[in-house]
Amino acid sequence: MKAPKLCVALDLPTKESNLVLAQSLKIHSTNLWLKVGLRSFVRDGKEFLEELRNIGDFKLFLDLKLYDIPNTMLDTLDEIHKLGIDMLTIHASSGVKAMKALAQYKQETPNAPLILAVTALTSFDEETFMQIYNAPILNHARNMAVLAYTSGCDGVVCSCFESKAIKEATHESFLTLTPGIRPFGEESSDQKRVADLAFAKEAKSDFIVVGRPIYKAQDPKGVVTKILESLQS
């Protein structure tokens, strides 16, 4: 079974603290993806991405969860492509027309980023999800994933609880990225559908996202080393 790739969430309150974290992980740069979320990108901009590239050979994951009309999303993807990032998130609920347009752009554009579509945020539990979408999480996530797959996206964002079912409904090569990973059973905080490393591997996740258990640790590099070793075991 192929080991999931580790994405480290750069969610600290200042650019400087995120850069210090990235610098501390430089030894693992060829094995890591760095996730730059909405807060960090709005605050620190494209210059922050350049600074991260200057630290090491990290892959960069821009987690903006784009959700707008198709033309606006397509224009935004064109601008994002100029930033040279490696992976991007959109919302699957933006619709088939939007996803097909972005997938076609990627097919026609050299070095365009991987496009992953968000199915259901991991902050939802069944009760709160039903209030908004009037459907069970698994059913909705699987349906959104099938739409993303047939539209040409590279994969989806989901929890470990949906990952295996999504691959069964699409294809083994269709990527699943699973946030809310608590590698060794740490506090779940605002995430509801969380999982540990063993569950992530069993769920066939291709990418896992770990934030607080790394950046709140006294020794972030040590935690990352332990995670990478565990993923390979």
C-alpha positions in Angstrom: 0.0 0.0 0.0 1.4 3.4 -1.0 2.0 5.7 1.9 0.1 9.0 2.1 2.1 12.2 1.5 2.3 14.6 4.4 1.0 18.2 4.1 2.0 20.5 6.9 -0.5 23.3 7.5 1.1 26.7 7.9 -1.6 28.2 10.1 0.4 30.2 12.6 -0.6 33.8 13.4 2.3 35.5 11.7 4.3 35.0 8.5 7.5 35.0 10.6 6.4 32.1 12.7 5.3 30.1 9.7 8.7 30.7 8.1 10.5 29.6 11.2 8.4 26.4 11.2 9.2 25.8 7.5 12.9 26.4 8.2 12.9 23.9 11.0 11.5 21.3 8.6 13.9 22.0 5.8 15.7 18.6 6.3 12.5 16.9 5.2 11.6 19.3 2.3 11.8 16.8 -0.5 9.2 14.7 1.4 6.8 17.4 2.5 4.0 19.5 1.1 3.3 22.9 2.8 -0.3 24.0 3.0 -0.9 27.7 2.7 -4.5 28.5 3.7 -6.8 31.4 3.2 -5.6 33.3 6.3 -1.9 33.1 5.4 -2.3 33.9 1.8 -4.6 36.9 2.4 -2.1 38.2 5.0 1.2 37.4 3.3 0.5 37.1 -0.4 2.6 35.6 -3.2 5.8 36.9 -1.7 5.3 34.3 1.1 5.2 31.5 -1.4 8.5 32.7 -2.8 10.1 32.8 0.6 8.9 29.2 1.2 10.5 28.1 -2.1 13.8 29.8 -1.0 13.9 27.6 2.1 13.8 24.2 0.5 12.3 21.9 -2.1 8.8 21.8 -0.6 5.7 21.2 -2.7 3.3 24.1 -2.2 -0.4 23.5 -1.7 -2.6 26.6 -1.9 -5.8 25.8 0.0 -8.2 28.6 -1.0 -11.3 26.4 -1.7 -12.4 28.5 -4.7 -16.2 28.8 -5.0 -17.7 31.2 -7.6 -19.2 31.3 -11.1 -17.2 29.3 -13.7 -15.6 32.2 -15.5 -14.4 33.8 -12.3 -12.9 30.5 -11.1 -11.2 30.0 -14.5 -9.7 33.5 -14.5 -8.5 32.9 -10.9 -6.9 29.6 -11.8 -5.0 31.4 -14.6 -3.7 33.9 -12.0 -2.9 31.1 -9.5 -1.0 29.2 -12.2 1.4 32.1 -12.5 2.3 31.6 -8.8 3.9 28.3 -9.6 2.0 26.3 -6.9 1.6 22.5 -7.1 -1.9 21.9 -5.8 -5.1 23.9 -5.4 -8.5 23.4 -3.8 -11.9 24.3 -5.1 -15.4 23.5 -3.9 -17.1 20.6 -5.8 -20.4 22.4 -5.2 -19.3 25.1 -7.6 -20.7 22.7 -10.2 -19.8 20.5 -13.1 -19.5 23.4 -15.5 -16.9 25.1 -13.3 -15.0 21.9 -12.6 -14.9 20.9 -16.3 -13.6 24.3 -17.3 -10.8 24.1 -14.7 -9.9 20.6 -15.7 -9.7 21.5 -19.3 -7.4 24.5 -18.5 -5.2 22.1 -16.6 -5.1 19.6 -19.4 -4.1 22.4 -21.9 -1.6 24.2 -19.6 1.9 22.9 -18.9 2.8 22.7 -15.2 -0.7 23.6 -14.0 -1.4 22.6 -10.4 -3.3 19.5 -9.2 -7.0 20.4 -8.7 -8.8 18.9 -5.7 -12.5 19.5 -5.1 -13.8 19.8 -1.5 -16.7 17.5 -0.9 -17.7 18.1 2.8 -15.7 20.2 5.3 -14.2 18.1 8.1 -15.6 20.6 10.6 -19.1 19.1 10.0 -20.6 16.3 11.9 -23.8 14.5 10.8 -26.2 16.8 12.6 -24.7 20.1 11.4 -24.2 18.8 7.9 -27.8 17.7 7.6 -28.9 21.2 8.6 -27.2 22.7 5.6 -27.3 19.9 2.9 -30.2 17.7 4.0 -28.2 14.6 3.3 -25.9 12.2 5.1 -22.2 13.1 4.8 -21.0 9.9 3.1 -23.7 10.0 0.5 -23.1 13.7 -0.3 -19.3 13.4 -0.3 -19.4 10.3 -2.6 -21.8 12.1 -5.0 -19.7 15.2 -5.1 -16.6 13.1 -5.7 -18.2 11.3 -8.7 -19.0 14.6 -10.2 -15.5 15.9 -9.7 -14.1 12.6 -11.1 -16.2 12.7 -14.3 -15.5 16.4 -14.7 -11.7 15.7 -14.8 -10.5 16.9 -11.4 -7.4 15.2 -10.0 -9.1 14.3 -6.7 -11.1 15.5 -3.8 -10.8 16.7 -0.2 -12.7 14.5 2.2 -12.3 12.9 5.6 -10.8 9.5 6.1 -14.4 8.2 6.8 -15.3 8.8 3.1 -12.0 8.2 1.4 -12.2 4.5 0.7 -15.9 4.7 -0.5 -14.9 7.6 -2.8 -12.2 5.5 -4.4 -14.6 2.6 -4.8 -17.1 4.9 -6.6 -14.5 6.5 -8.9 -11.0 5.0 -9.4 -8.1 3.9 -7.2 -6.0 6.6 -8.9 -8.4 9.4 -8.0 -6.7 11.3 -5.3 -8.1 11.8 -1.8 -6.7 14.4 0.6 -7.8 14.1 4.2 -7.5 17.0 6.7 -8.2 16.7 10.4 -5.4 14.1 11.0 -4.4 13.7 14.6 -1.4 11.5 14.1 -1.2 10.0 17.6 -4.6 10.7 19.0 -4.2 14.4 19.8 -7.1 16.8 20.7 -9.5 17.3 17.8 -10.3 21.0 18.5 -12.8 22.3 15.9 -12.5 19.3 13.6 -15.2 16.7 13.9 -14.3 13.8 11.5 -10.7 13.2 12.6 -8.4 10.2 12.2 -5.0 8.9 13.2 -2.3 7.7 10.9 -3.3 4.1 10.9 -6.8 5.0 9.9 -5.6 7.3 7.1 -3.5 4.5 5.6 -6.4 2.1 5.9 -8.6 4.6 4.2 -6.2 4.8 1.3 -5.6 8.6 1.7 -3.1 9.9 -0.8 -2.4 13.1 1.2 -2.9 13.9 4.8 -3.0 17.3 6.4 -1.5 17.8 9.9 -1.5 21.2 11.5 -1.7 21.8 15.3 0.0 18.5 16.3 3.1 19.8 14.5 3.1 23.5 14.9 2.0 23.5 18.6 4.6 20.8 19.5 7.8 21.8 21.3 9.8 19.9 18.7 7.9 20.2 15.3 10.8 18.6 13.4 10.7 15.6 15.7 7.0 15.2 15.3 7.3 15.3 11.5 10.1 12.8 11.6 8.0 10.5 13.7 5.0 10.9 11.3 7.1 10.2 8.2 8.6 7.1 9.8 5.1 5.9 10.9 3.7 6.4 7.4 6.5 4.3 5.9 6.2 1.5 8.4 
